[in-house]
Amino acid sequence: MKPDLVLRKIEYADCRKISEAFKDQGWNKPVAQYEEYVQFQERGERDIIVAELNGAFAGYLTIKWESDYQPFAIRGIPEIVDFNVLKKYQRRGIGTSLMDEAEARIKKVSDHAGIGFGVYQDYGAAQVLYVNRGYLPDGKGIVKNSVPLKYGDEIRIDDSIVFCLTKQL
């Protein structure tokens, strides 16, 4: 991990700051989303890991200890969800540090980590990152809202359409 990079749990004081940082780059991530994340963390449902570079918010990810995606849930595979690094901080090792920390935490309870990514071009960097880290397709194909799609299903490509991967830790 970079010496000027701090990884820590989310706090209520972060919620507005995180929302504003994403708004500044044109993304709609409301304060309420992060307030809910703090509550998930307090209940032990998720770990939310915030990255700060030189004291400034740079990104975060969440670990969902019980996945909504049945192929992961059945096998007890925690899922890394909502992983974001601000554009201005990308390509500095922050995402790698967040993933290293998430995988270390998951390894304490499971031999596998799960993750899903969007299937359109905006997710290209994430797709490459996960494959380079050793994540492999779970064999269920494309998923919509945590349910694998079947031949003949018609879909609209948006953030609800993902491809799921696992990694043996």
Buried (B, 14 or more C-beta within 10 A) or exposed (E): BEEEBBBEBBEEEBBEBBBEBBEEEEEEBEBEBBBEBBEBBEEEBBBBBBBBBEEEBBBBBBBBBEBEBEBBBEBEBBBBBBBBBBEEBBEBBBBBBBBBBBBEBBEEEBEBBBBBBBBEEEBEBBBEBBEEBEBEEBEBEBBBEBEBBEEEEEEEEEEEBBBBBBBEE
